[in-house]
Amino acid sequence: MADLEIINLHVRTEDREILKGVNLNIDKGEIHALMGPNGSGKSTLANTLLGHPSYEVTEGKVVFKGEDITEAEAHERAKAGLFLAFQYPVSIPGVSVANFLRMAINAKQDEPIKVKEFGVKLQHAIDLLDVDRAFTSRHLNDGFSGGEKKRAEILQMAMLSPDVAILDETDSGLDIDALRTVAEGVQRLHDEQGLGALIITHYQRILHYVKPQFVHILMDGRIVLEGGVELVERLEREGYDQIRQEFGGSGELAA
Amino acid sequence: MSAASNGAQPNPPSGSSEQIVVKPGRHREASLYHALAGAGAGDGRTLAELREAALSAFARSELPVWRRSGFWTTSFAELDEALLATREQPGEDWKAVSREHPRGAGVPDFVRDAIPDRDRAGRIVQLDSSIVHVELDPKLAERGVILCSLEDAAREHEELFAKWYSKRLTIDRHKLEAANAAFWSGGAFLYVPDGLLVEDPFEIVYAIGGPGVAQYGRTLVIGGRSSDFRVHEHNLAADFGDASETTGGDTYGGEQAQSLHAGAFEMYLQDNARCRLAQVQDWSLPRSRHDGGHAGQVFDASTRFVGVGRDAYCHWLPALLGGHLVRHHLELAVSEPGGDMAFRGLFFTEAEEHLDTFAVDLHETGPSGGDVHWRGAATGSSRASFEGLIQIDPGAQKTHTYLQIHTLMLSPKARLDAIPSVLVSADDVSASHGGTVGELDEASIFYMASRGLDRPSAVRLLVEGFFEPLLGQLEDEPLEELVRTKIAAKLAAARDDIEAYATAR
């Protein structure tokens, strides 16, 4: 039994079915890449896994550490050890990064974190992500550049030590330096903390810095192809169109 | 929710900012809400003469109604007139219905509980109609600081009193203003002499002990040349549920559920003086403090005027946090060249409260600077109305000022209106305004939930974050903490309401 089991997941939003039976297992310590063209349902999967209220699960379930969390609220999933790095992190004016981190950590545990322990943890995360100390006193994502927002996501991930993190197109729009920092951060959290990760991406670039053990290709709401890192290379050579042709054209895919 | 600008042009949509391009001779029509913008009642008359003039204004006027056509009406008609004054026979003079306490009665427990202990330069506490406590750092007294009741100041500091009392405040615009000027008792007087720098705040407290009280609070503050000081005013009321018990051998209210604070505040900063003025007003405190508390119906109609002299500076931040029916006229005037000001304010209404705030950023001469920034939120079926007026008088050239007002709606039944208006009569100035109207952002709440914060915590963080740009500017930790705690209590009290609002959307 994997830590995160996604079983025959069907999801709709408003009146459109987006995920049409996704199956995926992720264990702590494993790095998975989920790739797919625009509109294939990648972000829907990410948001559904964290319990976004706009997405309705019509069939199937999500099991985390043996518990069915299909109906759980977002904050309960986070407390259980799931994390989502957002594609477009929202800004929270008036709340500093450090304050927010402290509140998020305290939400997960019974006793508030000690000032010193928090300081040590924060310093470690700062070093890991190559950000300025002053960064943590800025208001969360408020006026941040694209790269800073993504670093702030990984900083939060490092501080909250989830068992499984979903990274929703964290690499999109990043310059190479930011991309490298973010990717190395994920890799080190994997190596140091045994993080399990589902890296959702449209491009292959980030996978030059983080090596996934498993690669899944999502098209039109279903995973159509799975394999190891060799799939990334194939995708680089052939593109999504080739794979789409092979697995049933651009419209409805064969089961 | 709505927002509109004065005059013909509609207000720009939320999130935008409008630059007023001023052309010579162009004069935007002012609203029904007028700045005082002129001489006060003082004008050489003695206190007795002023009281008499006010009394006749009181006798001939009705309870006030402020109306902003299409937006709101603030009517004091439901206020029980018997509270205000009494007379034995028709035709005789009206007398105040005062509730007196012995001098030296000390700080009431409910005040002690509500306002954190801290270092203070001095403190004066009025309970109902009487000053019950005055303290002043003896070192400051030695250096010429005066902190006493306004009654005492009228007798003991005649010259200062005569020069400044009601210098810019009127006494007859409406019945409650006239009542204050005619009947005020106790009152606070603070004089900070030239060149004196005082770090700790002077604290002025107006407290209402129970129902059936008409408190006519009157404050006069004078900052001497190059003085530098802080003033904190607190307004609060006891739990009206407890008030049927005797207090000092006397019972409150009986059948009455209402009390009134009609306040008049004036502060004059002379050349190069600097003051940070903050006010925490929360007449409905018992409700937000604990369930089952009995917030009384406190009506509050107050006028506050701050005059900024040559090269002087005032940072003024009222936090208006509760009252059954509240009407505030707040006017910050730069009266001499080089004056500068930061006019900040926050309000947060709840339950059935009605708040009407008129904030004036007045420039009588230039060069001068202004920066007005208000933020307000509303829960329950409360009503918060804000009008901010920038007025630049003829000759106030080289004035640069900006007004912004941001509102946050937390309940479907609440109503928030914010109207910025601009009245410019000089041609070499810049005056602009902007603002936003907002609701809780569900994307932000989901973001925080994905980090483990439950909905109430996320909402609290968002609302605190909304007020944060102002809270930080209090530059005073105990006061910041006090306001934060009150905001948190209001959110906790409105939790179901906020939840229902989210679902409804």
Interface residues (C-beta under 8 A of the other chain):
Chain A: L50 G51 H52 P53 E73 A74 H75 R77 A78 K79 F83 L84 F86 P89 V90 I92 P93 G94 V95 F100 M103 A104 A107 K108 H139 Q156 L160
Chain B: D441 E442 A443 S444 F446 Y447 M448 A449 S450 R451 G452 L453 D454 R455 S457 L461 L462 E464 G465 F466 F467 E468 P469
